[in-house]
């Protein structure tokens, strides 16, 4: 294993310290327990808190700022954060309108966020992200996994919360975005968790893992490497089967890299996916290509489609200013 690491035990703390120093105008880092929040506390808005295992950067810390999250709780690599992190983050960012947790559907994340919610002295609600169409159940989840669709929910609801919307309405919008979003991923290599020191799974140069999870969980099947057009056709077919969109629907198309796939290849995937979706009569109104929810050093990518309506589009387009995502004013 060759990585830019001093000591495995210090990896997370040093990474968080570097992140906070690089973006000190936007975020503040707290240790014991670990959480990151906005440098300037928002006033009189629903506070959005997310989190999960590290190794998926820029998720979640990279999405703290105007138009997205108020705080994020990073666990160790691919390990859920603990309830005390969530409680400390909530105490730091709650401003009188309650807390909305945005939680990816993994058993550890769900359990720990639920434990924190039970101890919160504030009004609270949870949006559970479950956009991964690759599996229905796995040993890591209590249903469909939460993957790249998390970014879309955090952006749309984050911008909605900036308007002063109440907690119940923010949750309704988050649940709606989640229900209209579907993702499917594919991996060409495994990732290597630093503490393990070896790849999570073995895969040879002639194989790919279709439907892989963002922690290296097994996908739908192991199969022979094929052309990008053939791979994308399978990914799009799974998403299409799930969403059942009607011709003329406007969509957001997100091509997300897992950390080790060159941007040049991600645009090849976008090109293939866009052609297929347009052939099916869908209108690509918004798009995003890049490494937004990664899996350490995994070579691979996912395709995410969100069915847009006027409300979702309005808050997707609204200004956002975070370390990893920014547009508008």
C-alpha positions as CSV (number, residue, x, y, z in Angstrom):
1,X,0.0,0.0,0.0
2,X,1.4,3.4,-1.1
3,X,-0.5,6.4,0.3
4,X,0.4,9.8,1.6
5,X,0.0,8.9,5.3
6,X,2.2,9.6,8.3
7,X,0.5,7.2,10.8
8,X,-2.8,5.4,10.1
9,X,-4.1,6.4,13.6
10,X,-3.6,10.1,12.7
11,X,-4.9,10.0,9.2
12,X,-8.4,11.4,9.9
13,X,-7.3,14.1,12.3
14,X,-4.6,15.3,9.9
15,X,-6.9,15.3,6.9
16,X,-9.6,17.2,8.8
17,X,-7.1,19.7,10.0
18,X,-5.8,20.3,6.5
19,X,-9.4,20.7,5.2
20,X,-10.3,23.2,7.9
21,X,-7.1,25.2,7.4
22,X,-7.7,25.3,3.6
23,X,-11.3,26.5,4.0
24,X,-11.2,28.5,7.3
25,X,-13.3,31.2,5.7
26,X,-16.2,28.7,5.4
27,X,-15.8,26.1,8.2
28,X,-14.7,25.5,11.7
29,X,-13.3,22.2,13.0
30,X,-14.0,20.8,16.4
31,X,-12.3,17.8,18.0
32,X,-13.5,15.5,20.9
33,X,-16.0,14.8,19.5
34,X,-15.2,15.5,15.8
35,X,-17.5,17.7,13.8
36,X,-17.2,20.5,11.3
37,X,-19.7,23.4,11.1
38,X,-20.1,26.7,9.3
39,X,-17.6,29.3,10.3
40,X,-20.5,31.7,10.8
41,X,-23.6,30.3,12.5
42,X,-26.8,30.8,10.6
43,X,-29.7,32.6,12.4
44,X,-33.3,31.4,12.4
45,X,-33.2,28.6,9.9
46,X,-33.6,24.9,10.1
47,X,-30.1,23.5,10.7
48,X,-29.0,20.7,8.3
49,X,-26.7,18.1,9.7
50,X,-25.3,15.1,7.8
51,X,-22.4,12.7,8.3
52,X,-21.0,9.3,7.7
53,X,-17.7,7.5,7.4
54,X,-14.8,9.4,6.0
55,X,-13.3,8.3,2.7
56,X,-16.1,9.7,0.6
57,X,-14.7,13.3,0.3
58,X,-15.9,15.8,-0.5
59,X,-19.0,14.3,1.1
60,X,-20.0,15.5,3.7
61,X,-17.7,18.2,5.1
62,X,-17.1,19.7,1.6
63,X,-20.8,20.6,1.4
64,X,-20.9,22.8,4.5
65,X,-21.9,26.4,3.8
66,X,-24.6,28.6,2.4
67,X,-27.2,26.6,0.4
68,X,-26.2,23.2,1.9
69,X,-25.2,21.9,5.3
70,X,-24.7,23.6,8.6
71,X,-22.6,20.8,10.0
72,X,-21.2,17.4,9.2
73,X,-20.0,14.5,11.5
74,X,-17.1,12.5,10.0
75,X,-16.5,9.0,11.3
76,X,-13.4,7.1,10.8
77,X,-12.8,5.7,7.3
78,X,-16.0,3.8,6.2
79,X,-17.2,3.9,9.9
80,X,-20.3,5.6,11.1
81,X,-20.0,8.7,13.3
82,X,-21.1,8.4,16.9
83,X,-24.2,9.9,18.6
84,X,-22.0,12.3,20.7
85,X,-20.6,13.8,17.5
86,X,-24.2,14.5,16.3
87,X,-25.3,15.9,19.6
88,X,-22.3,18.3,19.7
89,X,-22.9,19.4,16.1
90,X,-26.6,20.0,16.9
91,X,-25.7,22.1,19.9
92,X,-23.3,24.2,17.8
93,X,-25.7,25.0,14.9
94,X,-29.3,24.9,16.2
95,X,-30.8,28.4,15.9
96,X,-34.4,28.0,17.0
97,X,-36.0,26.2,14.1
98,X,-34.9,22.7,14.7
99,X,-32.6,20.1,13.2
100,X,-32.9,18.1,10.0
101,X,-30.6,15.1,9.8
102,X,-29.8,13.9,6.3
103,X,-28.7,10.2,6.7
104,X,-27.5,7.7,4.1
105,X,-29.2,4.4,4.5
106,X,-26.5,2.3,6.1
107,X,-27.3,0.3,9.3
108,X,-24.6,2.0,11.5
109,X,-25.5,5.5,10.3
110,X,-29.2,5.0,10.8
111,X,-28.7,3.5,14.3
112,X,-26.4,6.2,15.6
113,X,-28.4,9.1,14.1
114,X,-31.5,7.6,15.7
115,X,-29.8,7.4,19.1
116,X,-28.7,11.0,18.8
117,X,-32.2,12.1,17.8
118,X,-33.7,10.4,20.9
119,X,-31.4,12.6,23.1
120,X,-31.9,15.9,21.2
121,X,-33.6,18.7,23.2
122,X,-34.6,20.3,19.9
123,X,-37.4,19.7,17.4
124,X,-35.9,17.3,14.8
125,X,-36.6,15.2,11.7
126,X,-34.7,12.9,9.4
127,X,-34.5,12.4,5.7
128,X,-33.2,8.9,4.8
129,X,-31.3,8.7,1.5
130,X,-31.9,5.5,-0.5
131,X,-31.2,6.2,-4.1
132,X,-29.0,3.1,-5.0
133,X,-31.0,0.8,-7.3
134,X,-28.3,-1.9,-7.3
135,X,-29.6,-3.8,-4.3
136,X,-32.7,-4.0,-2.1
137,X,-31.0,-5.4,1.0
138,X,-27.4,-6.0,2.0
139,X,-25.5,-6.6,5.2
140,X,-24.6,-2.9,5.3
141,X,-28.1,-1.5,5.0
142,X,-31.7,-1.8,6.1
143,X,-32.9,-1.4,2.4
144,X,-31.5,0.5,-0.5
145,X,-28.2,2.2,0.1
146,X,-27.7,6.0,0.1
147,X,-25.1,7.1,-2.4
148,X,-24.6,10.0,-4.9
149,X,-28.2,11.1,-4.6
150,X,-27.2,12.4,-1.1
151,X,-25.6,15.4,-2.8
152,X,-28.8,16.4,-4.6
153,X,-30.9,16.2,-1.5
154,X,-28.4,18.2,0.5
155,X,-28.2,20.9,-2.1
156,X,-32.0,21.2,-2.8
157,X,-33.1,21.1,0.9
158,X,-30.1,23.2,2.0
159,X,-31.2,26.0,-0.3
160,X,-34.8,25.7,0.7
161,X,-33.8,26.0,4.4
162,X,-32.1,29.2,3.6
163,X,-35.5,30.8,2.8
164,X,-36.7,30.2,6.3
165,X,-38.8,27.2,5.6
166,X,-40.0,25.2,8.6
167,X,-38.7,21.8,9.6
168,X,-41.7,19.8,8.5
169,X,-41.6,21.4,5.0
170,X,-37.9,20.8,4.6
171,X,-38.4,17.1,5.4
172,X,-41.2,16.8,2.9
173,X,-39.0,18.3,0.2
174,X,-36.1,16.1,1.1
175,X,-38.2,12.9,1.0
176,X,-39.6,14.0,-2.4
177,X,-36.1,14.5,-3.9
178,X,-35.0,11.2,-2.6
179,X,-38.1,9.4,-4.1
180,X,-37.4,11.0,-7.5
181,X,-33.7,10.1,-7.5
182,X,-32.0,6.8,-8.6
183,X,-28.3,5.8,-8.8
184,X,-26.2,2.9,-10.0
185,X,-22.5,2.4,-9.9
186,X,-19.7,0.3,-11.4
187,X,-16.2,-0.4,-10.2
188,X,-13.1,-1.4,-12.1
189,X,-10.9,-1.7,-9.1
190,X,-11.3,-2.0,-5.3
191,X,-10.5,0.7,-2.8
192,X,-7.9,0.2,-0.1
193,X,-8.8,1.2,3.4
194,X,-5.6,2.5,5.1
195,X,-6.1,0.5,8.3
196,X,-6.5,-2.7,6.3
197,X,-3.6,-2.1,4.0
198,X,-4.9,-4.2,1.2
199,X,-7.8,-3.9,-1.4
200,X,-11.2,-4.6,0.0
201,X,-11.9,-7.1,-2.8
202,X,-10.0,-8.8,-5.5
203,X,-10.8,-8.1,-9.1
204,X,-8.6,-8.8,-12.2
205,X,-7.8,-6.6,-15.2
206,X,-10.5,-8.2,-17.3
207,X,-13.4,-7.8,-14.9
208,X,-15.7,-5.2,-13.5
209,X,-18.2,-5.1,-10.5
210,X,-21.6,-4.0,-11.6
211,X,-23.7,-2.2,-8.9
212,X,-20.8,-1.8,-6.4
213,X,-21.4,0.1,-3.2
214,X,-19.3,3.2,-2.1
215,X,-17.5,1.1,0.5
216,X,-16.5,-1.7,-1.8
217,X,-19.6,-3.8,-1.1
218,X,-20.4,-6.4,-3.7
219,X,-22.5,-5.4,-6.6
220,X,-25.2,-7.2,-8.6
221,X,-22.7,-9.3,-10.4
222,X,-19.1,-9.7,-11.5
223,X,-18.7,-9.7,-15.2
224,X,-16.2,-9.3,-18.0
225,X,-14.9,-5.8,-19.0
226,X,-16.8,-4.3,-21.9
227,X,-17.1,-1.1,-23.8
228,X,-18.3,2.1,-22.0
229,X,-21.4,2.2,-24.2
230,X,-22.4,-1.3,-23.0
231,X,-21.6,-0.6,-19.4
232,X,-23.6,2.6,-19.4
233,X,-26.5,0.9,-21.1
234,X,-26.8,-1.5,-18.1
235,X,-26.5,1.3,-15.6
236,X,-29.1,3.4,-17.3
237,X,-31.5,0.5,-17.8
238,X,-31.5,-0.2,-14.0
239,X,-32.2,3.5,-13.3
240,X,-34.9,3.6,-15.9
241,X,-36.6,0.5,-14.5
242,X,-36.7,2.1,-11.1
243,X,-37.8,5.6,-11.9
244,X,-40.2,4.8,-14.8
245,X,-39.9,8.3,-16.3
246,X,-42.3,9.5,-18.9
247,X,-41.1,11.0,-22.2
248,X,-40.6,14.7,-21.9
249,X,-39.5,14.6,-18.3
250,X,-36.8,17.0,-17.2
251,X,-33.9,15.5,-15.4
252,X,-30.7,16.3,-13.6
253,X,-27.9,13.9,-14.7
254,X,-25.0,13.4,-12.3
255,X,-21.9,11.4,-13.3
256,X,-19.9,10.8,-10.2
257,X,-16.4,9.4,-9.9
258,X,-15.3,7.1,-7.1
259,X,-11.9,8.8,-6.6
260,X,-9.5,7.2,-9.2
261,X,-11.3,7.7,-12.5
262,X,-10.0,10.5,-14.7
263,X,-12.3,13.3,-15.5
264,X,-11.8,12.5,-19.2
265,X,-13.4,9.1,-18.7
266,X,-16.2,10.5,-16.7
267,X,-17.1,12.7,-19.6
268,X,-17.1,9.7,-21.9
269,X,-19.6,8.1,-19.5
270,X,-21.7,11.3,-19.5
271,X,-21.7,11.3,-23.3
272,X,-23.0,7.8,-23.5
273,X,-25.6,8.3,-20.8
274,X,-26.9,11.5,-22.2
275,X,-27.4,10.0,-25.6
276,X,-29.4,7.1,-24.2
277,X,-31.5,9.2,-22.0
278,X,-32.3,11.6,-24.8
279,X,-33.2,8.8,-27.1
280,X,-35.7,7.8,-24.4
281,X,-37.3,11.2,-24.7
282,X,-35.9,12.7,-21.5
283,X,-34.7,16.3,-21.3
284,X,-31.4,16.9,-19.5
285,X,-32.0,20.3,-17.9
286,X,-29.1,20.2,-15.5
287,X,-25.9,18.2,-15.2
288,X,-22.9,17.7,-13.0
289,X,-19.7,15.7,-13.7
290,X,-16.9,15.0,-11.3
291,X,-15.8,13.4,-8.0
292,X,-18.5,14.3,-5.6
293,X,-19.0,11.2,-3.5
294,X,-16.0,9.0,-3.6
295,X,-14.7,5.7,-2.3
296,X,-11.1,6.5,-1.5
297,X,-9.0,5.3,-4.4
298,X,-11.6,3.2,-6.2
299,X,-11.6,3.3,-10.0
300,X,-15.3,3.5,-11.1
301,X,-18.3,5.8,-11.4
302,X,-21.9,6.1,-10.8
303,X,-24.8,7.5,-12.8
304,X,-27.6,9.4,-10.9
305,X,-30.8,10.7,-12.4
306,X,-33.2,13.0,-10.6
307,X,-36.6,13.7,-12.0
308,X,-37.0,17.5,-11.8
309,X,-40.0,19.6,-11.1
310,X,-40.2,23.4,-10.8
311,X,-39.6,23.3,-7.0
312,X,-36.6,21.0,-7.1
313,X,-35.1,22.9,-10.0
314,X,-35.6,26.3,-8.2
315,X,-33.6,25.2,-5.2
316,X,-31.0,23.3,-7.2
317,X,-30.3,26.5,-9.1
318,X,-30.2,28.7,-6.0
319,X,-26.8,30.1,-4.9
320,X,-24.5,27.7,-3.0
321,X,-21.1,28.5,-1.5
322,X,-19.3,25.5,0.1
323,X,-15.7,24.2,-0.2
324,X,-16.7,21.7,-2.9
325,X,-19.8,23.1,-4.6
326,X,-20.5,26.7,-5.4
327,X,-22.4,28.8,-8.0
328,X,-24.6,31.8,-8.1
329,X,-24.0,34.9,-6.0
